[in-house]
């Protein structure tokens, strides 16, 4: 109980510091910071599937879209009586994020149950197909704007809430890896046939972690929608899924802190290269961005941190030798 209370206080402190930092930064950098945190939630959630269980999903943007449109629809169409005050707006946001998490988990379960019996490239193609199906369905639903996009979403996402959810995802993921369920998934990643021979129900574990990952991605989508106040099906296309996969691979498959590091780097790097376009009058940002990714993969194919966490690189105090 004391340990959980300590972690809760740490989460609240970090979130409050993030709120102060975002308020001190210019609006442009504050927006980049929040978008980087949302991308970090997506990367950490995908790392559960691609890094922890050894699967390969290419449809994570689809679950983000499910969460974004579910939370926006619930907030705009069902919870509008709560709007009008700060407390009511935040309550509506939290309830819509809960609805997004439930919808994302359900979508992850329905997709994962048949597709996670596949492996490798076949699983990637199946999840990619799901992501495109979701995008096309949303594109043809006029109630949520269709191709025009969903407008009029309350702008209620705050740096405090975004960072709090990110820190909570990191904490829960770390605890999950150390649990018996996490060890079972690690055994599936290393050798699925051996894990089955030892009695591990591989399909059940993979579906459970896929549903949890989808729920986290849906929450990130809800935060994204309530920060920009406008969402469009093109925001959740195939390239968005590829972007999230790049963050996971670049940070290190299985490294939570590596995913966060890569998410921040890949969010800020294209914007840091924007002045180059003004100097050369040619948009070379994506060329340099792609070359940087190629060089990193050639020089460090296991990613920034590999399968280790950032705190594992910190020096530790040596225990005094016993007399």
C-alpha positions in Angstrom: 0.0 0.0 0.0 2.8 2.4 0.9 4.6 1.5 -2.3 1.5 2.2 -4.4 0.9 5.5 -2.6 4.6 6.5 -3.3 4.2 5.8 -7.0 1.0 7.7 -7.2 2.6 10.8 -5.6 5.5 10.5 -8.0 3.1 10.3 -11.0 1.2 13.4 -9.7 4.5 15.3 -9.2 5.8 14.4 -12.7 2.5 15.4 -14.2 2.3 18.7 -12.3 5.9 19.5 -13.4 4.9 18.7 -17.0 2.0 21.1 -16.7 4.3 23.8 -15.5 6.8 23.1 -18.3 4.1 23.3 -21.0 2.9 26.6 -19.6 6.4 28.0 -19.6 7.2 26.9 -23.2 6.0 28.9 -26.3 2.8 27.4 -27.7 4.6 25.8 -30.6 7.0 23.8 -28.4 4.2 23.1 -25.9 2.2 21.5 -28.7 5.2 19.4 -29.9 5.7 18.3 -26.3 2.1 17.0 -25.9 2.2 15.3 -29.3 5.5 13.6 -28.4 3.9 12.4 -25.2 0.9 11.0 -27.1 3.3 9.3 -29.6 5.2 7.9 -26.6 1.9 6.3 -25.3 1.4 4.7 -28.7 5.0 3.4 -28.8 4.9 2.0 -25.3 1.6 0.2 -26.0 2.8 -1.2 -29.3 6.0 -2.4 -27.5 3.8 -4.7 -25.5 2.9 -6.6 -28.7 6.0 -6.2 -30.9 8.6 -6.1 -28.2 7.3 -8.2 -25.3 5.4 -11.0 -27.0 7.5 -11.0 -30.2 4.5 -10.5 -32.6 4.5 -7.9 -35.4 1.4 -5.6 -35.7 1.1 -3.0 -38.4 -2.4 -1.8 -37.6 -1.9 0.3 -34.4 -3.2 3.4 -36.0 -6.5 1.6 -36.5 -6.9 1.2 -32.7 -5.9 4.8 -32.3 -8.7 5.8 -34.7 -11.2 3.7 -32.8 -10.3 5.5 -29.6 -10.3 9.0 -31.2 -13.7 8.7 -32.8 -15.3 6.8 -29.9 -14.2 9.3 -27.3 -15.1 12.3 -29.5 -18.5 10.8 -30.3 -19.3 10.0 -26.7 -18.2 13.5 -25.5 -20.0 15.4 -28.2 -23.2 13.4 -28.6 -23.8 11.9 -25.1 -21.9 14.0 -22.6 -22.7 17.5 -23.8 -24.9 18.3 -20.7 -21.7 18.1 -18.6 -20.0 20.9 -20.6 -19.8 24.4 -19.4 -17.5 24.2 -16.4 -13.9 23.1 -15.8 -15.0 20.2 -13.6 -17.7 19.1 -16.0 -15.4 19.2 -19.0 -12.8 17.1 -17.3 -15.4 14.6 -16.1 -16.7 14.3 -19.7 -13.1 13.8 -20.9 -12.4 11.1 -18.4 -15.7 9.3 -19.2 -15.0 9.5 -22.9 -11.5 8.1 -22.4 -12.9 5.2 -20.5 -15.3 4.5 -23.4 -12.4 4.7 -25.8 -10.4 2.2 -23.8 -13.3 -0.2 -23.7 -13.9 0.2 -27.4 -10.2 -0.3 -28.1 -9.9 -3.4 -26.0 -13.0 -4.9 -27.6 -11.6 -4.2 -31.1 -8.3 -5.6 -30.1 -9.9 -8.8 -28.8 -12.0 -9.2 -31.9 -9.1 -8.7 -34.2 -6.6 -10.6 -32.0 -8.6 -13.7 -31.5 -8.4 -14.9 -35.1 -5.3 -13.1 -36.3 -2.9 -13.9 -33.4 -3.0 -17.6 -34.4 -0.9 -16.3 -37.4 2.8 -15.5 -37.1 5.3 -13.2 -38.7 4.4 -11.5 -42.0 0.9 -13.1 -42.0 0.1 -11.4 -38.7 1.4 -8.0 -40.0 -0.7 -8.3 -43.1 -3.8 -9.2 -41.1 -3.4 -6.2 -38.7 -2.6 -3.9 -41.6 -5.9 -4.9 -43.2 -7.8 -4.2 -40.0 -6.3 -0.7 -39.8 -7.3 0.1 -43.4 -10.8 -1.4 -42.8 -11.4 0.9 -39.8 -10.2 4.0 -41.8 -12.4 3.2 -44.7 -15.5 2.6 -42.5 -14.9 6.0 -40.7 -14.4 7.6 -44.1 -18.0 6.6 -45.0 -19.8 7.5 -41.7 -21.3 10.9 -42.2 -22.4 11.2 -38.6 -18.8 11.7 -37.6 -17.9 13.9 -40.5 -16.8 11.3 -43.0 -14.0 12.5 -45.3 -14.5 16.1 -44.0 -13.4 15.1 -40.5 -14.9 15.4 -37.0 -15.1 19.0 -35.9 -16.2 20.7 -32.7 -14.5 18.3 -30.3 -13.9 20.0 -26.9 -10.2 20.9 -26.4 -9.9 19.5 -22.9 -6.7 17.4 -23.0 -4.1 19.0 -20.7 -0.3 18.3 -20.4 -1.0 17.1 -16.8 -3.4 14.4 -18.0 -1.3 13.4 -21.0 1.9 13.0 -19.0 0.0 11.3 -16.1 -1.4 8.7 -18.5 2.0 8.2 -20.1 3.7 7.7 -16.7 0.9 5.3 -15.7 1.4 3.3 -18.9 5.1 3.1 -18.2 4.5 2.0 -14.6 1.9 -0.6 -15.5 4.0 -2.0 -18.3 7.1 -2.3 -16.0 5.0 -4.1 -13.4 3.5 -6.3 -16.0 6.9 -7.4 -17.4 7.9 -8.5 -13.9 4.7 -10.4 -13.3 4.0 -14.1 -14.2 2.0 -13.0 -17.2 5.0 -10.9 -18.4 7.3 -13.9 -18.0 4.9 -16.1 -20.0 5.0 -13.5 -22.8 8.8 -13.3 -22.7 8.9 -17.1 -23.1 6.6 -16.9 -26.1 8.9 -14.2 -27.6 12.0 -16.4 -27.2 10.5 -19.7 -28.4 6.7 -20.1 -28.8 6.9 -23.8 -29.5 8.9 -24.4 -26.2 6.4 -22.2 -24.3 3.5 -24.3 -25.6 5.4 -27.5 -24.6 5.7 -26.1 -21.1 2.0 -25.6 -20.8 1.7 -21.9 -21.6 -1.6 -21.0 -23.4 0.1 -18.9 -26.0 -3.0 -17.8 -27.9 -4.7 -16.6 -24.7 -1.7 -14.6 -23.5 -1.2 -13.0 -26.9 -4.9 -12.0 -27.2 -4.9 -10.5 -23.7 -1.8 -8.4 -24.3 -3.1 -7.4 -27.7 -6.4 -6.2 -26.2 -4.4 -4.2 -23.5 -2.2 -2.7 -26.1 -5.2 -1.7 -28.2 -6.9 -0.1 -25.2 -3.8 2.1 -24.5 -3.7 3.1 -28.2 -7.4 4.0 -28.1 -6.8 6.2 -25.0 -3.9 7.9 -26.9 -6.3 8.5 -29.8 -8.8 10.1 -27.4 -6.2 12.4 -26.0 -5.1 13.3 -29.5 -8.7 14.1 -30.5 -9.4 16.2 -27.5 -6.2 18.2 -27.9 -6.5 19.1 -31.6 -10.3 19.4 -31.5 -10.4 18.0 -35.0 -9.7 14.6 -36.4 -9.6 13.2 -39.9 -9.4 9.6 -41.3 -6.1 10.6 -43.0 -4.5 11.1 -39.6 -4.8 7.3 -39.0 -3.5 5.9 -42.2 -0.9 3.2 -42.9 2.0 5.6 -42.5 0.9 6.5 -39.0 1.2 2.8 -38.1 4.6 2.6 -39.7 5.7 5.7 -37.8 4.8 4.0 -34.5 6.6 0.8 -35.5 9.7 2.8 -36.3 9.6 4.3 -32.8 9.5 0.9 -31.2 12.2 -0.6 -33.4 14.4 2.5 -33.1 14.1 2.7 -29.3 14.7 -1.1 -28.9 12.3 -4.0 -29.1 11.2 -4.6 -25.5 12.6 -1.4 -24.0 9.9 0.9 -22.6 12.2 3.8 -22.0 13.7 3.3 -25.4 10.3 3.7 -27.0 9.7 7.0 -25.2 13.1 8.3 -26.2 12.5 7.4 -29.9 9.0 8.9 -29.8 10.4 12.2 -28.6 13.2 12.2 -31.1 11.1 11.3 -34.1 8.5 13.9 -33.1 11.0 16.8 -32.7 13.4 15.8 -35.5 11.3 16.8 -38.5 10.5 20.2 -36.9 14.1 20.8 -36.0 15.0 20.3 -39.7 12.3 22.8 -40.8 14.7 25.9 -40.9 16.8 23.9 -43.5 13.9 24.2 -45.9 13.8 28.0 -45.5 17.6 28.1 -46.3 17.6 25.8 -49.3 14.1 26.4 -50.5 13.8 22.6 -50.9 12.1 20.3 -48.5 14.9 18.0 -47.6 13.5 17.1 -44.1 12.2 13.6 -45.0 15.4 12.8 -47.0 17.6 13.6 -43.9 15.1 12.0 -41.6 15.2 8.7 -43.7 19.0 8.8 -44.0 19.3 9.3 -40.2 17.0 6.2 -39.6 19.1 4.1 -42.0 22.4 5.1 -40.4 21.0 4.4 -36.9 19.8 0.9 -38.0 23.1 0.2 -39.6 25.2 1.3 -36.7 22.9 0.0 -34.0 20.4 -2.5 -35.4 19.1 -3.4 -31.9 17.9 0.2 -31.4 19.0 2.8 -28.9 18.7 0.7 -25.8 18.2 -2.8 -27.1 16.1 -4.8 -24.6 17.5 -2.8 -21.6 15.9 0.2 -19.8 17.5 3.6 -19.4 17.9 3.2 -15.7 19.9 0.0 -16.2 22.7 2.2 -17.7 23.0 4.3 -14.6 25.9 3.6 -12.2 25.0 1.6 -9.1 26.5 1.9 -5.7 28.8 -1.0 -4.9 27.9 -2.9 -1.8 30.6 -2.9 0.9 32.6 -6.1 1.0 31.8 -8.3 4.0 34.6 -8.6 6.6 
